[in-house]
Amino acid sequence: MNNQKQNTILFFLLTLGLVLLFFINISFGSIKIPFKDIYTSLTGGQASKSSWEYIIVNYRLPKAITAILVGMGLSISGLLMQTLFRNPLAGPYVLGLSSGSSLGVAFVILGASLLPPFLSTILLSSYGVVLASTIGSSIVLLAVLAVSHRLRDTMAILIVGLMFGSFTSAIVGVLAYFSSAEQLQKFTFWSMGNLGSLSWSSIIVLTVCVSIGLLLSVFSIKPLNALLLGENYARSLGLNFKKTRLIIIFATSILAGSITAFAGPIAFIGLAVPHIAKLVFQTSNHSVLFWSTLLLGASIMLFCDVISEIPELEITLPINAVTSIIGAPVVIWLLVRKRKMIA
């Protein structure tokens, strides 16, 4: 009962923190917008300045929503992979999806000079890059699903995913070697991640993809709890392990693949947030971990985005760098603190 009460308080605080960070994310930037004007604008009213209204609706609100979707999707896919492979170092990109997306984008950006001018112009547009990223991750997904259907050993699938990642990374390296400085710069900017370049139509597509992935993940909560004690134990409970494994891999692929396509590869969130959730809630029960990871992922992503904007300055840091610089020391501190408490 005490644990349930403690969890309720923690969930309330996380939800409150998420709402607060959502408003802070929209408020802070090169121009600071008061909370009152943000609330007025979001509820259908008019902000004090028309320029603020434009910034909120066309730039900061889409970026905040993207940050929430990215944080939720990557953190849940990381939780799924860590439980399925029973490996604390597994993350959403362990199946090679990020490398597949990078390969697709690399073919478009780094190989654009080999294509006719009119075709390269189309492919180098924002939708062309998203399409290339989606195709790249989809090809890797189909390959992983085909292999997982034939292999009984889950760890073998993990190794196959890593091999796909190494193979695609090698091809990207070859393309980069023969590319110009301008092409390399464009590809580097994409690889650093970007939350602020999505249109409303793109956000709708991303929302649908993330929602499907999260819905599949919700149906996997009970099987994930069964998998905590190993595959044989899960089978003894009557779990169809092969079907469950395919659903988990598919859910992770939809989440990680769609997010990478629209926002680029985002580091740290998928790997670290599940560990933070376990340390904060002191449980391995996925009925608690799923929702805590969801809220923490969205909150941490919003916080990192606020830091990347550097309030009051017209400087934006790469979101990929911020998530790792802020996140890694936090996880190390939490682990050391937990060790001291146990000792």
N, C-alpha and C positions, 0 to 999 in steps of 0.2 A: 504493500500500500504506500509506503514511504517512497519507494522508487517511482511508483506511478505518479505520485504528487510532485516529486522532483522533476520528472520528465515533462509533466504538464507545465510547470513553471518555466523550464528551459525552452519548451516549444513556444510559449507565449513571448518570452524574451527574444527568441530568434525571429519570430514573425514581426514583432515590434521593430527590431533592428533592421529587418529587410525593408519595411515601409519607410523607416527613417533614412536609410541609405539610398532608397529610390529617389526621395526628394532631394537629398544632398547631391546625388549624381546629376540630377537635372539642374540644380541650383548653381553648382560650382563650375568654373571654367574661366576662359579669358574675360567673360562678363558674368558677374554674379547676379543671379535673379532671386529676389525674395521668395520665401516659401508661400506667402500669401498669394502672390501673382501666379505661381505654379499651380496652386490649388484652384484658383479662379479659372485659369486657362483649361485645366484638365476636367473641370466640371461644367464646361460649356460657356463660361463667361469670357470677358475680355481682360487681358493683362493691362497694367498701367501704361505700358509702351507697346506699340505695334511691332517694334523690332524684337522685343522679348517674346511676344506671341509667335512670331515667325521662327525664332531660335528654338523655342520649346517644341512646337509641333513638327517642324521639319528636320531638326537635328538631334536635340538632346533626348526627347522622348523615344524616338526610334533606337537611339544608341543605348538607352537604359533598358529597354525591352530586349534588345539583342544581348546585352550583358546578362540579364536574368536567364534567358533561354540557353545561352552558352554555358553559364555556371551550372544550371540544373542538369543539362544534358551530359556534359563531360563528367561531372561528379558522380552521377548515377551510373554511367557506363564504366567508370573506374571501379565502382563498388561491385558491379556485375562481374567484371573480369577478375578482380582480386578474389572473389568468392568462388567463381567457377574453376580457376586454376590454382586456388589455395596458395596464392603467391602475393605477398604484400607489395612487391615491386611491379606487379601488373598494372597497366593503365589502359585507357580507352584506345590507345594507338598500338597496342601490343600485337594486334592481328595484322598490322601492316597497312591499315586504311590510310593513315596520314601519308605514308610513303607513296601509296597509290595516287592520292590526291596531288601530292607534290609532283609526281611523274606526269600526270595529266596537265597540270599548270606549266610545268617545265617544257613540255612539248609545244605548248601554245606560245609562251613568252620567249623561251630560248631558241625555239625552232621557227619562230615567225618569219625570219629573214629568208627561209627556204621556200616559203609559200608565196603565191601571187599576191600583189598588194591589196586587192579588194578583199580577199579571203583573210589575210592577216589582220586587216582593220576590223573585220567582224569578230574574229576570234579574240582579239586583244581588248574588246569591250568588256565591261563588268560581267555581263551575262555569258560571254564567251569563256571567261576564266572560270565562272561558277560551273558551267556545263563541262568544261574540261576536267575540273576537279571532281565533279560527280561521276563522270565516266571512269576516271582513274580509280577512285575508291570502289566503284561498283564492280569493276573487273577483278580487283583484289578480293572483294567480298564473295563474288561467285566462285573464285578459285578456292577460298578458305572453306566455303560451304560444301563444295564438291569434295574437298579433302576430308573435312570433318564427318561427312556421310560415310566415308570408307574406313576411317580410323576409329578404333575403340578407345585408344589411350588419349586422354585430354591433354596431357603434357606434350604429346607428339604434335597436337594442333598448335600449341603455344610455340613450339620450335618452328613449325611450318610458317606461322605468322611472322616470326622474326626473320626467317629466310626470305620470305616475300619482301619484307621491309629492306633487307640488305640488298636484294637484287634490284629493286626499283631505285634505291638510293645510289647504287652504282651507275645506273643508266642516267640519273639526274646529274651525277658527277661528270660523266662523259659529255653530256650536253652543255654543262656549265663551262667545261674546259675549252670548248670551241665557240663560246658565245662572246659577244662584245661587252664592254663595261656597262653600257646603258641597259642591255638585256639582263645582265647579272644584278644590277641595281633594282630593276623592277621585280625580279624574282625574290630578291632579298627582302624588299618591302612587303611582298605578299606573305613570305614565311614568318614575318614578325607579328602577323595577326592584325586585324583591324575590325573594330566594332562599329565605327561611325560611318560606314559607306553604304549601308543598306537602305533601299527604298522601301516604302510601305508594302508594295507587292512582294518584294523579296522577304520581308519580315513575315508576311502571311504564309508563304511557302515554308519558311523555316519553322514557324509555329506549328504547322500541320505535321511536319516531319518529326519534330521533337515530341509533340503530343502522342503520336503513334508509338514512338520509341518508349516513352514513359509509361504508356498504357500497357504495352507488352511487359515492361519491367514490373509493374504492379502485380500482374498475374503470375510473376515469377517469384514473389516474396516467399511463399511457403516452400517451394522447391529449393530456394536458396538457403533457407534455414536447414533443410534436410541435407544439403550438400556440405554443410559446415563440418560434419563428422566423416566425410568421405563418400566416394561414389558407391561403394559396396553397401554402406549403411542406408544411403538414399534408395538404392534398389530394393533393399530388404523392406522398406516402407511402402513398396509398390510404385515408386516413382519411375516413370518412363524417362530414363536418363538421356537417351539419344534425342528424343523430342525436346526435352527441356534444354539441353545443350544447344540445339539448333535455334530455339526461341531466344535464348540469352545472347548468342552470337549475332543473331539477326537484329535484336533490339539495340545492341551495342553498335552495330554497323550503321543503322539508321541514324542514331544519335551522333556518333563521332563523324560519320561521313558527311551528313548534312551540315553540321557545324563547321567542319573544315572547309567545305565548299563555299560557304557564305562568309565566314569570318577568318579563315586561315587556320593553321595549326596553333592551338593555344596550349602552352606548357603548364605543368604543375597542378592545375585544378583537378583533373581526373585522377592523378596519382595520390595527391595529398589530402584532399577534402574527406574521403572516406575514413582515413586515419584520424583526422581531427574530430570527426563525428564520433568515432569509437572512443576516443580519449575523453571527450566532453560528456557523453552519455554513459560511459562505462558499461557497454553492452555489445553483444554480437547478434542480438535479435534483429532480423531485417525488418520486422514490422515497425521498429523504432528507428533503425538505422536508415531505412529508405527515406523517410520524411525529414529526418535530421540532416542527412546528406543533401537532400534537395534544397532545403532552406539555407544551409551553410554555403553550398556551392553558389547559389544566386547572390547571397550577401557578400561573400568574398570577392566575387567577380565585379560586383558594383563598386566595392571599396577599392579594388585595384584600378578600376577605370577612373575613379575620382583622382587617385594618386597620379595616374598617367597624364592627366590633363594639366597638372601643376596649376592650381587655382591662382587667378589674377595675372597669369603670364600666358603669352601666346606660344607656348611650347608644349608639344605632345610627345610623350615617350612611347616606345613600342610596348603594346600591352603584354606581349610575350615576355619581355624583359622584366616588367613590373611584377607579373604573377610569380616569377621565379625568385626575384630579389626579395620580395616581401614574404613569400610563402615558405621558402626553404628554412630560414631562421626560426619561423614560428613553429614549424613541425619539429625541428631539432629541440627547441625550448620545451615544447609540450612533452616530448619523449623523455628528456632529461628530468623534468619535473615529476613525471610519473614514476621514473626509476627511484628518485629520492623519496617519494611518498611511500613506495613499496618497501624500500630499505629501512 
